[in-house]
Amino acid sequence: MKLYYSPGACSMAPHIVLNELGLPYEAVEVDLKAHKLVKTGEDYYRINPKGYVPAIRLDDGSLLTEVAAILQYLADRKPETGLLAAPGSMERYRIIEWLTFISSELHKGFSPLWNPAMPEAGKQLAIERLKQRFALLDQHLADKEFLMGPKFTVADAYAYTILNWSYFHKLDLGTYKHLQAYMKRVAARPSVRATAHAEKLAA
Ligand SMILES: N[C@@H](CCC(=O)N[C@@H](CS)C(=O)NCC(=O)O)C(=O)O
């Protein structure tokens, strides 16, 4: 299996999950400005017409895209790890509920902050909206170790990856004590440390 990624991008979520699962994979770095593979200069649009990461090349040669779909595919390779609940269970729908929230409310909520053409007022509106989501997460995590309770799941890999962008954009998580503690807890996991190291994000 191949994972197409860019350091610190949303592709970090499947990268963390691959390390959690201990599945064999090759990580292929994409230059997102040039839309080319860093090592070979190959045109990334020829690999993934969407042009964005993550994408995974499966052993049958097919390509799977979209973070939420990739995370579910990966976790289903090793159901015994509990990174995702059994198909048809209510727990699984709860995890999908989180994946959808993270994708549409957090991941895409950050988009205006990455856009250099976005006026400052637009960025401020996006920040206000994100802060509402942070407050909700903070409340949820007040009595939980992870989003689903005591167990780390694919939703945590995705949430951590996206919330990590707060530091880059200098959004202070200090007022969200439970969320801040959660970020530290997830960052300390061997899979997350290994991913940060592999993506050359670790100090
Ligand atoms: N809907 C996609 C969005 C992926 C996405 O936003 N990828 C960003 C990095 S976090 C990217 O590659 N942007 C570069 C581009 O769109 O050209 C998903 O959920 O996987």
The ligand as an SDF file (V2000), in Angstrom:
LIG
                    3D

 20 19  0  0  0  0  0  0  0  0999 V2000
  -12.0670   16.3390    0.8790 N   0  0  0  0  0  0  0  0  0  0  0  0
  -10.6820   15.9980    1.0230 C   0  0  0  0  0  0  0  0  0  0  0  0
   -9.8910   17.2620    1.3320 C   0  0  0  0  0  0  0  0  0  0  0  0
   -8.4070   17.0060    1.3560 C   0  0  0  0  0  0  0  0  0  0  0  0
   -7.6160   18.3100    1.5410 C   0  0  0  0  0  0  0  0  0  0  0  0
   -8.1540   19.3380    1.9330 O   0  0  0  0  0  0  0  0  0  0  0  0
   -6.3000   18.1910    1.2960 N   0  0  0  0  0  0  0  0  0  0  0  0
   -5.4220   19.3500    1.3650 C   0  0  0  0  0  0  0  0  0  0  0  0
   -4.3650   19.1720    2.4380 C   0  0  0  0  0  0  0  0  0  0  0  0
   -5.0670   19.0670    4.0610 S   0  0  0  0  0  0  0  0  0  0  0  0
   -4.6780   19.4650    0.0360 C   0  0  0  0  0  0  0  0  0  0  0  0
   -4.0900   18.5080   -0.4180 O   0  0  0  0  0  0  0  0  0  0  0  0
   -4.7100   20.6580   -0.5780 N   0  0  0  0  0  0  0  0  0  0  0  0
   -3.9970   20.9250   -1.8060 C   0  0  0  0  0  0  0  0  0  0  0  0
   -4.9070   21.0790   -2.9930 C   0  0  0  0  0  0  0  0  0  0  0  0
   -6.1530   21.0430   -2.8510 O   0  0  0  0  0  0  0  0  0  0  0  0
   -4.3640   21.2310   -4.0860 O   0  0  0  0  0  0  0  0  0  0  0  0
  -10.4800   14.9180    2.0820 C   0  0  0  0  0  0  0  0  0  0  0  0
  -11.2810   14.8630    3.0370 O   0  0  0  0  0  0  0  0  0  0  0  0
   -9.5520   14.1080    1.9610 O   0  0  0  0  0  0  0  0  0  0  0  0
  1  2  1  0
  2  3  1  0
  2 18  1  0
  3  4  1  0
  4  5  1  0
  5  6  2  0
  5  7  1  0
  7  8  1  0
  8  9  1  0
  8 11  1  0
  9 10  1  0
 11 12  2  0
 11 13  1  0
 13 14  1  0
 14 15  1  0
 15 16  2  0
 15 17  1  0
 18 19  2  0
 18 20  1  0
M  END
$$$$
